[in-house]
Amino acid sequence: MTARTNSPRESIFRDLIVGLYEGRYAPGQRLTEAQLASTYNASRGPVREALNRLEAAGVVDLTLQRGACIRKLSLKESLDSLIIAEGLVSIAARFAAQNVEKDGARERMTAALDDVVGRDPSDAPNDPNLARARDSFYGTLTALSENSQLGRAMPSVQIHLLRVQFAKIIREADLWRHEDYRKIAEAVISGDGDAAEAAVHAHFSRVIKLFTDQLAEQGADGVVA
């Protein structure tokens, strides 16, 4: 089997996401094509393509005058993203359960679950590998749903920024996150669409409550410095 190689655009895109979790990049930080081209030893073309992809994923804002800037979310924007994510993931889980009899579906869901629950968030809550495992878990649900529109919509909810910028809030969810993942995966593997969707709603409702409570404390705008 031929080893998969990443294009310069893909490598830059992935490293910028990893850099968010490692603290090399931060919400509100400006990015210039020249700086990135130097950092990644790449031409302006792949850098521009990576920035365009990051903009499509809601990670950066691009303007003609100021170039690229990593987005900084308000609590209200994050809450809105979580509400949309809840709907998308619940649909993905239901469809994935319906498709679980297809070749390899159960094995893929089991592998994604084992990967994410095998990592302890208390050791390194901003570990890029933990973030990758979580993305893989949701990505597996989306792939098994076989709905192309879900695949296009999921990146728009800015989960990477939300996890990084509001890590302290989300950390409380780590107490029960893995058990929630297990319930979602087990429902999918058993082919129970109702239970899969209910497990997703139960998980997101707890996370959403954390943000709702914090928003009530911060005020109407929920802007955090």
Contacts in CASP RR format, 6 or more apart in sequence:
PFRMAT RR
TARGET T0000
AUTHOR 0000-0000-0000
METHOD contacts of the structure
MODEL  1
MTARTNSPRESIFRDLIVGLYEGRYAPGQRLTEAQLASTYNASRGPVREA
LNRLEAAGVVDLTLQRGACIRKLSLKESLDSLIIAEGLVSIAARFAAQNV
EKDGARERMTAALDDVVGRDPSDAPNDPNLARARDSFYGTLTALSENSQL
GRAMPSVQIHLLRVQFAKIIREADLWRHEDYRKIAEAVISGDGDAAEAAV
HAHFSRVIKLFTDQLAEQGADGVVA
6 14 0 8 1.000
7 46 0 8 1.000
8 40 0 8 1.000
8 42 0 8 1.000
8 43 0 8 1.000
8 46 0 8 1.000
8 50 0 8 1.000
9 45 0 8 1.000
9 46 0 8 1.000
9 49 0 8 1.000
9 50 0 8 1.000
9 53 0 8 1.000
10 50 0 8 1.000
11 40 0 8 1.000
12 36 0 8 1.000
12 40 0 8 1.000
12 42 0 8 1.000
12 46 0 8 1.000
12 47 0 8 1.000
12 50 0 8 1.000
13 50 0 8 1.000
13 53 0 8 1.000
13 54 0 8 1.000
15 40 0 8 1.000
16 25 0 8 1.000
16 50 0 8 1.000
16 54 0 8 1.000
16 59 0 8 1.000
17 59 0 8 1.000
17 128 0 8 1.000
17 131 0 8 1.000
17 160 0 8 1.000
18 128 0 8 1.000
19 25 0 8 1.000
19 128 0 8 1.000
20 26 0 8 1.000
20 59 0 8 1.000
20 70 0 8 1.000
20 160 0 8 1.000
20 161 0 8 1.000
20 164 0 8 1.000
21 126 0 8 1.000
21 127 0 8 1.000
21 128 0 8 1.000
21 131 0 8 1.000
21 160 0 8 1.000
21 163 0 8 1.000
21 164 0 8 1.000
22 126 0 8 1.000
22 128 0 8 1.000
23 126 0 8 1.000
23 164 0 8 1.000
25 31 0 8 1.000
25 70 0 8 1.000
26 70 0 8 1.000
26 164 0 8 1.000
27 70 0 8 1.000
27 71 0 8 1.000
27 72 0 8 1.000
27 73 0 8 1.000
27 161 0 8 1.000
27 164 0 8 1.000
27 165 0 8 1.000
28 69 0 8 1.000
28 70 0 8 1.000
28 71 0 8 1.000
28 72 0 8 1.000
29 69 0 8 1.000
29 70 0 8 1.000
30 66 0 8 1.000
30 67 0 8 1.000
30 68 0 8 1.000
30 69 0 8 1.000
31 51 0 8 1.000
31 60 0 8 1.000
31 67 0 8 1.000
31 68 0 8 1.000
31 69 0 8 1.000
31 70 0 8 1.000
32 67 0 8 1.000
32 68 0 8 1.000
33 44 0 8 1.000
33 47 0 8 1.000
33 48 0 8 1.000
33 51 0 8 1.000
33 67 0 8 1.000
33 68 0 8 1.000
34 44 0 8 1.000
36 42 0 8 1.000
36 47 0 8 1.000
36 50 0 8 1.000
36 51 0 8 1.000
37 43 0 8 1.000
37 44 0 8 1.000
37 47 0 8 1.000
40 46 0 8 1.000
40 47 0 8 1.000
51 60 0 8 1.000
51 62 0 8 1.000
51 68 0 8 1.000
52 62 0 8 1.000
54 60 0 8 1.000
54 68 0 8 1.000
55 61 0 8 1.000
55 62 0 8 1.000
55 68 0 8 1.000
56 155 0 8 1.000
56 156 0 8 1.000
57 155 0 8 1.000
57 156 0 8 1.000
57 158 0 8 1.000
57 160 0 8 1.000
58 71 0 8 1.000
58 155 0 8 1.000
58 156 0 8 1.000
58 158 0 8 1.000
58 161 0 8 1.000
59 70 0 8 1.000
59 71 0 8 1.000
59 158 0 8 1.000
59 160 0 8 1.000
59 161 0 8 1.000
60 68 0 8 1.000
60 69 0 8 1.000
60 70 0 8 1.000
60 71 0 8 1.000
61 68 0 8 1.000
61 69 0 8 1.000
61 71 0 8 1.000
62 68 0 8 1.000
63 69 0 8 1.000
70 161 0 8 1.000
71 158 0 8 1.000
71 161 0 8 1.000
72 161 0 8 1.000
72 165 0 8 1.000
73 81 0 8 1.000
73 158 0 8 1.000
73 161 0 8 1.000
73 162 0 8 1.000
73 165 0 8 1.000
73 166 0 8 1.000
74 221 0 8 1.000
74 222 0 8 1.000
74 223 0 8 1.000
74 224 0 8 1.000
75 166 0 8 1.000
75 211 0 8 1.000
75 214 0 8 1.000
75 215 0 8 1.000
75 218 0 8 1.000
75 222 0 8 1.000
75 223 0 8 1.000
75 224 0 8 1.000
76 215 0 8 1.000
76 220 0 8 1.000
76 221 0 8 1.000
76 222 0 8 1.000
77 158 0 8 1.000
78 158 0 8 1.000
78 162 0 8 1.000
78 165 0 8 1.000
78 166 0 8 1.000
78 211 0 8 1.000
79 208 0 8 1.000
79 211 0 8 1.000
79 212 0 8 1.000
79 215 0 8 1.000
81 157 0 8 1.000
81 158 0 8 1.000
81 159 0 8 1.000
81 162 0 8 1.000
82 157 0 8 1.000
82 162 0 8 1.000
82 204 0 8 1.000
82 207 0 8 1.000
82 208 0 8 1.000
82 211 0 8 1.000
83 208 0 8 1.000
84 156 0 8 1.000
84 157 0 8 1.000
85 154 0 8 1.000
85 157 0 8 1.000
85 159 0 8 1.000
85 204 0 8 1.000
86 200 0 8 1.000
86 201 0 8 1.000
86 204 0 8 1.000
86 205 0 8 1.000
86 208 0 8 1.000
87 200 0 8 1.000
87 204 0 8 1.000
88 150 0 8 1.000
88 153 0 8 1.000
88 154 0 8 1.000
88 157 0 8 1.000
89 138 0 8 1.000
89 141 0 8 1.000
89 200 0 8 1.000
89 204 0 8 1.000
90 197 0 8 1.000
90 200 0 8 1.000
90 201 0 8 1.000
90 204 0 8 1.000
91 145 0 8 1.000
91 147 0 8 1.000
91 150 0 8 1.000
91 197 0 8 1.000
92 138 0 8 1.000
92 141 0 8 1.000
92 142 0 8 1.000
92 144 0 8 1.000
92 145 0 8 1.000
92 147 0 8 1.000
92 150 0 8 1.000
92 154 0 8 1.000
93 141 0 8 1.000
93 145 0 8 1.000
93 184 0 8 1.000
93 187 0 8 1.000
93 188 0 8 1.000
93 193 0 8 1.000
93 196 0 8 1.000
93 197 0 8 1.000
93 199 0 8 1.000
93 200 0 8 1.000
94 145 0 8 1.000
94 193 0 8 1.000
94 194 0 8 1.000
94 196 0 8 1.000
94 197 0 8 1.000
95 144 0 8 1.000
95 145 0 8 1.000
95 146 0 8 1.000
95 147 0 8 1.000
95 150 0 8 1.000
96 105 0 8 1.000
96 109 0 8 1.000
96 140 0 8 1.000
96 141 0 8 1.000
96 144 0 8 1.000
96 145 0 8 1.000
96 188 0 8 1.000
96 196 0 8 1.000
97 187 0 8 1.000
97 188 0 8 1.000
97 190 0 8 1.000
97 191 0 8 1.000
97 192 0 8 1.000
97 193 0 8 1.000
97 195 0 8 1.000
97 196 0 8 1.000
98 191 0 8 1.000
98 193 0 8 1.000
99 105 0 8 1.000
99 144 0 8 1.000
99 145 0 8 1.000
99 146 0 8 1.000
100 106 0 8 1.000
100 109 0 8 1.000
100 144 0 8 1.000
100 188 0 8 1.000
100 189 0 8 1.000
100 190 0 8 1.000
100 191 0 8 1.000
101 191 0 8 1.000
102 144 0 8 1.000
105 144 0 8 1.000
106 189 0 8 1.000
108 140 0 8 1.000
108 143 0 8 1.000
108 144 0 8 1.000
109 140 0 8 1.000
109 141 0 8 1.000
109 144 0 8 1.000
109 185 0 8 1.000
109 188 0 8 1.000
109 189 0 8 1.000
110 185 0 8 1.000
110 189 0 8 1.000
111 140 0 8 1.000
112 133 0 8 1.000
112 136 0 8 1.000
112 137 0 8 1.000
112 139 0 8 1.000
112 140 0 8 1.000
112 185 0 8 1.000
113 137 0 8 1.000
113 181 0 8 1.000
113 182 0 8 1.000
113 185 0 8 1.000
115 133 0 8 1.000
115 136 0 8 1.000
115 137 0 8 1.000
116 130 0 8 1.000
116 133 0 8 1.000
116 134 0 8 1.000
116 136 0 8 1.000
116 137 0 8 1.000
116 178 0 8 1.000
116 181 0 8 1.000
117 178 0 8 1.000
117 181 0 8 1.000
117 182 0 8 1.000
118 133 0 8 1.000
118 178 0 8 1.000
119 127 0 8 1.000
119 129 0 8 1.000
119 130 0 8 1.000
119 133 0 8 1.000
121 127 0 8 1.000
121 130 0 8 1.000
121 171 0 8 1.000
121 174 0 8 1.000
121 177 0 8 1.000
122 174 0 8 1.000
124 130 0 8 1.000
125 167 0 8 1.000
125 170 0 8 1.000
125 171 0 8 1.000
125 174 0 8 1.000
126 163 0 8 1.000
126 164 0 8 1.000
126 167 0 8 1.000
131 160 0 8 1.000
131 163 0 8 1.000
135 159 0 8 1.000
137 181 0 8 1.000
137 185 0 8 1.000
138 154 0 8 1.000
139 154 0 8 1.000
141 184 0 8 1.000
141 188 0 8 1.000
142 150 0 8 1.000
142 151 0 8 1.000
142 154 0 8 1.000
144 188 0 8 1.000
162 170 0 8 1.000
163 170 0 8 1.000
165 224 0 8 1.000
166 211 0 8 1.000
166 224 0 8 1.000
169 210 0 8 1.000
169 211 0 8 1.000
169 214 0 8 1.000
170 207 0 8 1.000
170 210 0 8 1.000
172 210 0 8 1.000
173 206 0 8 1.000
173 207 0 8 1.000
173 210 0 8 1.000
176 206 0 8 1.000
177 203 0 8 1.000
180 199 0 8 1.000
180 202 0 8 1.000
180 203 0 8 1.000
180 206 0 8 1.000
181 203 0 8 1.000
183 195 0 8 1.000
183 199 0 8 1.000
183 202 0 8 1.000
183 203 0 8 1.000
184 196 0 8 1.000
184 199 0 8 1.000
184 200 0 8 1.000
184 203 0 8 1.000
187 193 0 8 1.000
187 195 0 8 1.000
187 196 0 8 1.000
187 198 0 8 1.000
187 199 0 8 1.000
188 196 0 8 1.000
215 222 0 8 1.000
218 224 0 8 1.000
END
